[in-house]
Amino acid sequence: MEQHLLPTYKRAPISFVKGCGVWLETAEGAKYLDISSGIAVNILGHCNEDLVSVLIEQAKRLWHTSNLYRITNQEKLAEILTKHTFADVVFFTNSGTEATECAIKMARKYHSHNGDTRHEIISFEGSFHGRSIGAISTSSSQKMIEGFGPLLPGCKSIELSDKGKILRSISKKTAAVIIEPIQGEGGIKIVPDHLLRSIRESCEKLGVLLIFDEVQCGVGRTGKLFAHEWAGVYPDIMTIAKGIGGGMPLGACLSTKRASEGMGIGSHGSTYGGNPLACAVGVEVLNQVLSQDFLTNVQKISGYFSQRLGGLMSEYPSVFSELRGSGLMLGLKTKIHNTIFVEAAFEQGLLIVPAAENVIRILPPLNITEVEVDLAIHMLSKTAKSLSH
Ligand SMILES: Cc1ncc(COP(=O)(O)O)c(C=O)c1O
């Protein structure tokens, strides 16, 4: 009964009982092509067979012990993550928001550990880092912050397009800069490489820690393991979630040894973070994403998908105005209201998600096939046709 739920979501009037690959099915047998992957989560598709086997195997053996004891799967997952990234250490969480909290706390603690009182956190307009008080303090969205104050002191949200202002804002009072290399909720906006590089340089010069939020754009989504690899610019701290669990609630805060210096015993914790079940799945997700040809295939299929979306744009100039994105994190800016497009696509049996700036987001599983892309294009085309004039 929906009336017993806190009404924070405007949900579609549908519920699914089964999922397989890129498909979702209702109890009545109606099938929907899901190119949103539960908002960039099911990166290997729904009920990926290998993930299911790993989960069942682990479920039969051990679910939960708490972080009072060593957790082998957590150590394995941390080893893979550190081997393939800038990071030396990992703290596991159950969500992206918790990873943001860990990142902010770590940044502040780093400075206090070094005898510095700086606590200012710089973020960017349009960014999204989660819904806790800490995370919304880094947001500029009235809808997210109104009525929840007072927020964390020292948080400043800067316009992403104003490079001069950004660089002038970073100072010796700044503890950290937090940025999504590609804004997801903000409308699939890629931060230009030169801007990431300049921010990195300023941070370096002024002793500021740089946090990349790769909760949405990370774990293979752009065709590299992490989106910042395209720019060759590396953070001190990085938050991840969504894709790493392939559907299991799992997130993490990765960092260099230096940035984590202040985080000693008792400084942070989580009852469930890094539990055996979620980490077993996380290890299998990375085994697949890091297997030979996987990321090359993401690059190939995303090239095909964007080329087809480009065609769609020219076919329906009254509906679409811009194609955005990188890899399989794609966005189409619509001339009609994006939620009207999302609802019309839903009527065609296609699941997509809206984002800011009137963009519709396309975030399919990373192993989507060319045939499935063609089908998605066909459904998008039918949707656009039904709305064009
Ligand atoms: C970039 C980014 N950061 C953080 C979050 C928060 O993650 P979660 O909803 O898992 O708490 C999200 C969720 O959409 C996100 O897209």
Ligand as a Chemical Component Dictionary entry (heavy atoms), coordinates in Angstrom:
data_LIG
# 
_chem_comp.id                   LIG 
_chem_comp.type                 NON-POLYMER 
_chem_comp.pdbx_formal_charge   0 
_chem_comp.three_letter_code    LIG 
# 
loop_
_chem_comp_atom.comp_id 
_chem_comp_atom.atom_id 
_chem_comp_atom.alt_atom_id 
_chem_comp_atom.type_symbol 
_chem_comp_atom.charge 
_chem_comp_atom.model_Cartn_x 
_chem_comp_atom.model_Cartn_y 
_chem_comp_atom.model_Cartn_z 
_chem_comp_atom.pdbx_ordinal 
LIG C1 C1 C 0 27.118 11.452 -8.458 1  
LIG C2 C2 C 0 26.336 10.897 -7.317 2  
LIG N1 N1 N 0 26.827 10.978 -6.078 3  
LIG C3 C3 C 0 26.170 10.488 -5.012 4  
LIG C4 C4 C 0 24.932 9.888  -5.170 5  
LIG C5 C5 C 0 24.199 9.343  -3.977 6  
LIG O1 O1 O 0 24.212 7.960  -4.026 7  
LIG P1 P1 P 0 23.116 7.094  -3.205 8  
LIG O2 O2 O 0 21.792 7.396  -3.787 9  
LIG O3 O3 O 0 23.589 5.684  -3.407 10 
LIG O4 O4 O 0 23.227 7.501  -1.783 11 
LIG C6 C6 C 0 24.385 9.770  -6.454 12 
LIG C7 C7 C 0 23.060 9.153  -6.656 13 
LIG O5 O5 O 0 22.402 9.342  -7.642 14 
LIG C8 C8 C 0 25.098 10.303 -7.555 15 
LIG O6 O6 O 0 24.611 10.229 -8.793 16 
# 
loop_
_chem_comp_bond.comp_id 
_chem_comp_bond.atom_id_1 
_chem_comp_bond.atom_id_2 
_chem_comp_bond.value_order 
_chem_comp_bond.pdbx_ordinal 
LIG C1 C2 SING 1  
LIG C2 N1 SING 2  
LIG C2 C8 DOUB 3  
LIG N1 C3 DOUB 4  
LIG C3 C4 SING 5  
LIG C4 C5 SING 6  
LIG C4 C6 DOUB 7  
LIG C5 O1 SING 8  
LIG O1 P1 SING 9  
LIG P1 O2 DOUB 10 
LIG P1 O3 SING 11 
LIG P1 O4 SING 12 
LIG C6 C7 SING 13 
LIG C6 C8 SING 14 
LIG C7 O5 DOUB 15 
LIG C8 O6 SING 16 
# 
